Amino acid sequence: MMKKIVAILCAMMLTLTAVSAFAADFTTIEAGKLTMSTSPDFPPFENTDDDGNIIGIEPDLIALICEKLGLEPNWLAMDFDSALLAPQTGKADAVVSGVTVREDRKTQFDFTTSYVSIHQAIVCKEDKDITMDNLGEQTIGVQNGTTGQIYAVDDFGEDNVVAYNTYSVAFLALTNDQVDCIVVDDLVGKAYAATIPGLKVVETTYEAEEFAFGVSKGNTALVEAINEVLEGLIADGTVEEIILKHSMN
């Protein structure tokens, strides 16, 4: 019996030592909390439930990461452009909002390890024949600050693109025929099409993109602590399970 008690105490001490080691290495805006900016209209990565809680792939991942690091998740909901700015202005430790790793953004954030690859997709009404071949002839809805906006403007010009602060407003515009289609990340497009009748998702030829968490520039210790947990969750299949769970809902 004594040996069992000693073993349990040793295990507890090792766990506390690991957490305290993490805590000693990095700093956050508010002690004991990981403050994150997000635009929670981006299912299955993040959206709000009927009670206003932020749920989805990334909140599930963050909950596990915070548990390992001994931190409490602290979410700040805002539009995507503002979410990108928050870590740069000291309002958040990181942006966690389906952020694509891009070279220009590496000057603004220190990115964690990427955890998923996505592709841009076209979402339109089922009776529309819209493809990459005729996308330039359409009025394209996008969200401000996204890769989809950059691609659409670069390839087809600003006159063909209508930018919205949130995807929820963009999809409302689509259902009201104010735009012909929306260019959006494929998993997100499928999530909206699954809940809004009469929509379909069309593949594009754009290259795959990597999602990661954008930590405030210079907080290398926090990036390393998150990566240590995140890479373990990738290796043991937890990340894949979480993505599948939310993608199938």
N, C-alpha and C positions, 0 to 999 in steps of 0.2 A: 504493500500500500504506500509506504514511504517513498519507494522508488518511483511510483506513478506520480505522486505529488511533485517530486523533484523534477521529473521529466516535463510535466505540465508547466511548472514555473520556468524552467529553462526555455521552453518553447515560447512562452509569453515574453520573456526577457529578450529573446532573439527578435521577435516581432516588434517590440517597442524600440529596440536598438535600430532596426531597419528604418522604422518611421522617423525616429529622431535624427538619424543620419541624413535622410532626405530633407527634413525640416531645417537642419543646420546649413544645408548647402544652398538653398534658394530663398528668395524673398518674394512676397506677394504684396499687392497694394494694401490689403487688409489682412492682418495676421490671422492665420487659421482658415482663410477662405481663398478659393480660386475664383476670381471675378472674370466673367466672360461676357462679351458682347455677342449678340446673335439677332438674326432676323427670322423669327419663328413662323414663317409661312412657306417652309421649304421641305414638305414631307417627301420621303420618309426620314430625312436627316434631322429636321426639327420642326415641330408645329405645336400648337396648344390644344389641350383637351378641353372638355366642357367645363372643367373647374379652373381653367386658366394656367394649368401646369404645363411647362415646356417638356415635351416628350419626343422620342425618336431615336435614331441611330446614335447621333452624337451625344445627346444627354445620357444614354445608357453607357456609352464608353467613358464619358467624363465621370459618371457616378463611380465606376469601378476604379478609375485612375485616382480620383480624390480619396476614395476609401483606402487605397494603398499608401497614399501620400499623407494621410491624416488631415485632409482638408475638407471644408464644406463647399459644395458648388454654389456659386452666387451668380445668377443669370441676369443680364441686363438686356431687355428686349427693345429693339429699335429697327429702323430700316437698314438695308444692307450697306449702303454707302456710309451711314453713321457707324455701323458695326465695324467696318474696316478702319475707320478713323479712331475709334475708342482706345485701342492699345497704344496708338501713336501719340495720343494726347493725355495719357496717364489715367484714363477713366476705367480701363480694364487691363487685366493681366494678359488676356489673349482674346482673339476673335475665333469663335467656334460656330461657323455658319456655312458649311459646305464651301470652304474656300479653296480655290484652285491654286496650286503652287505654280507661280509664274516668276520669270526673272525680274520683272519690274517690281513685284511685290516683295522680293527678297531684300530690297533696299528699305522696306517698310517694316518687315517682321523677321523674326528668326523662326523658321518653320520646323515643326516636329517631323518625325517620320511620317510619310504618307501611308494611309491605311486602306484606300480603295481607289480604283480607276473607274472613271465614268466617261461617257461620250455625250456630245451635244445631240439633241433630237429636235424634231419639228412636231409640234402638237397643233392639230387643226380639226375642223369638223369632219365627220365621217363621209359626208357627201362631197368633200373637196379633194381634188387630185393635185396635191402639192408635194413636190419632191425637191431635191437639191437642184435639179435641172431648171425648174421654173420659180425657185424661191425668190429670185431677184425681181420677179414680176408682182410679188405680193406685198401687202403692208404687214410688217413683221413686228410683233410685240416682244419686248425684252424687259428685264429688270435692270435698273440703274446699277452700274458698277460691276456687272457680271461679264464673264468671258463671252457669253452669248451676245451681249450688246457689242462687244469689241469686234467679234467675228462678223456680225450682221452689218455694222457700220462700215468696217473695212472692205467687205466684199460687195455690198449693195448700196452703200451711201446713206447718209443721214435722212434723206427725204423719204426713204422706204422704211424707216425704223421709228417706232413709237416706244419710248422708254417710260416705265412705271416704277414707282418707289418700292412696290411689293408685287409678288407674283399673284397674290389673291386678287388684286385690282386688275392685273394683266389678264388673268383668266376670265374675270367678269367682262372685260372688254372683248375678249374672244367670243364668249357666248352671246354678246350683244352685237356681234358683227362689226365692231369698231376696228378690229384688226383681222387679217385673214388667218394668221397663225402665230405661234409663239416659238421662239428658239430657247431651249431650256435643257438642263442636264437630264439625261434619259430616265434615271430612276425617279426624278421629281416629276417629269412629264407623265410617266406611267401612274404615279400616285394621284395626280390631278385627274387624269383620264379615267381612273377607276372610280372616282367619286362624282364626276360631272358627266351625265349622260350625253351621248352623241359625239364624243371626241375620240380621236385616234392618234397614235404616236408613229411617226415616220423616221426612219434612221437617216443620219447624215454621213458625210464622208470626212468630217472633221476628226482630227487625231484625238486619241485618248488623253484624258487629263487626270492628274493626281490630286486628291483631297488631303489636306493636313490641317493642323491647328496653327494659327499664326500668333506666336508669342511676342510680347513687346520687345523691341530691338535691344539687344545687349543682355537680356536675362538668360544667359547661356545655361546657368545652373538649373533653372526651371525647365528649359527645353530638355536637358539631359535627364532630369528626374521623370518628366512625363514620358520620354522615349523609353526609359528602362521598363516602365509598366506597360506602355502601349505595345512595344515590340514583343513582350511576353504574351499579351493578349492576341497578337497576330499569330505568333508561333503555335499557341495551343488551340487555335481554331475559334476562340471566343468572338473575335471581330467578325469573322465570316458568319457565325451563328446569329449575331445581333443584326447584321445586314439582311440576312435571309428572313429573319423573323419580321422585321419591319417592312421589307419589300413585298412580303406575301400577304400582309394585312389588307 
